Amino acid sequence: MYLQMDKNKDHKLNTKEDYQRIAKSTYKAACGYYLIFCRSCDLLVSDYDNQIASIVAFSCELFLKSILYNDSICCRNEHNLFNLYNKLSKQAQKYIKEKHPKSNLNPMLESDSFEINLKEIGHSFRVFRYSYEKEGFACNIIFLLELFITLKNYCDILFNDK
């Protein structure tokens, strides 16, 4: 017997309850990857840094999607962090941008440096996941890690109030 993973059916997203269910499920999955990162973060400074960074990037995607699903916004086929962020409500965008530490961004460019850096790491999960195919690449890993923690904190507030 063979089981084709791609033949499993997706959850329907017809009602607010459907979106709430998938939002919580996505948040739970993101928290799982967050826990995996916490237990293996020492590998971030090792030969396995790209693998750990791919966990961070994927978690960011899941946290963003959980926020969107919570607002009944379908985002199944979107994986770019910048595009997901732009689908968020203005209130969520403002919170994330304000709470993100931006510790290694130029304060003279504050007005748009957050968005520029987010756009630059938009495809980070795919890039880190297939890093072995690259000759090399540059990434603002500090920005990504701070985004990861900021999104986790926002989602903790969002989902623990329910």
N, C-alpha and C positions, 0 to 999 in steps of 0.2 A: 504494500500500500504506500502511496506517495501523497504527501500533503503539500499543496502549493500555498505558500504563505501569502502571495499576492492575490489569492482568491478569497481571503477572509474579508467579510463585509465591514465597511466603515459604519460607525454610529450615524444614525440619521440626525440631522440638525434642522428639525422642523419647528420645534417649540423652544420657549425660553428654558424649560426644564432640560431639554436635550443639551442646550448650550451650557447650562449650569453643571450638568453631569460631566461633560467633557472638559470643562474648565477645571473642575476639581481633580479629575483624573490626570490632566496635563500638569497641573501644579504638583500633584503627588509624584509623577514621574520626574519632574524637574528637581524636586527635593531629593529623590533617590540619587540622581546624578550629582547633586550638591554633596550628599553624604559620601559618595564614592570619591569625589575630589578631596574632601576633608581628610579622608583616611589615606589618601595617596598624594597629598600636595607636595610632599618632599621630593617627588619625582619631577616636579616642575623645573628643577635645576638638575637635570640628568639627561641621559640619552633618550629618555622617554618624554621629554618636554612637549613635543607635538601631540602625543597621544593624550596627555593630561589637558593640554590647551583645547583639544577637540572636545573633550568632556565639558569644559567650561563654556565653549562656544555653543555646543548643543543645548546645554542647560539654559543659556541666555535665550535661545530660540524658544524653548519650552516655556520659560517664565513669561516671555512676551506673548506667546500664544495663549497661555492661561488667562492673562489679562484680557486679551481680545475676545476669547470665548465667553468670559464672564460678562462682557458687554454685548454678547450675541452677535459678534462679528466673525464670520467664517474666514479662516486663514490657512486652510489645509495645505494648499499648494504653494505657499510662500515660505521661503527659508532664509531670505536675506534679512539680517537684523535691522538694517536701516529702513527697509520697506515695512517691516512689522512695526517698528517704532512709529513710523509715520501714519499707520492705521489706528494708533491709540488715540484716545480722547485727548484733547488739549490739556485737561487737568492731569491725566496720567503722565503725559509728556513733560509737563512742567515739574511735577514731583520728581520724576526720574532725573531730569536734567539738573534740578537744584540739589538733590541729594547725592548725585554722583560726585565723588571727591575731586576729580579732575586734577589729581596730584602732579601729573607730569605734563600738563598742558600749559601753553604760554598764556598767562593771564592778560597779556596785551591783546590777544586774539579771542578773548572769552566769548564774545557775542556769537560766533559761529563755529568755534573750534570743537565743541561737543559734537555737532552734526557732521562736521568734516571727518572727525575720527570715527564716528559711528558708521559713516558711509564707507570709510576705508576698511573697516573690519566686517562689513556686511556679509561677506561670503566666508567668514573665518572658519566655520565648521567644515565646509567642503575643502577649503585650502589645507587646514590642519589634517583632516582625515586622509587626504591624498598627498601629504607633504613629501612622501618618499619619491613622488614623481617630479618634484621640483629640484632645481639646482640650488635654490635658496630663495628666501623671501623675507620681507621685513613686515613687522607687525608691532603695534603698540600694545604689548601684552598687559602692561599695567592698566591701561584704559579698559581692556577687555575684562580683567579680573575685578576692577572696581565696578564695572557695569554688572557683572555677575552677582556681586554682593548687594548692590543697590536694588537690582531686580528681585533678588531673594527677599530682601527686607520689605520691599513694597508688597510682594505677593503674600508674605507672612501676615502682614496687616490686613490685606484684602480678604484672604481666605480664612484667617483665624477669627474674624469678626462674624462669621456665618455659622 
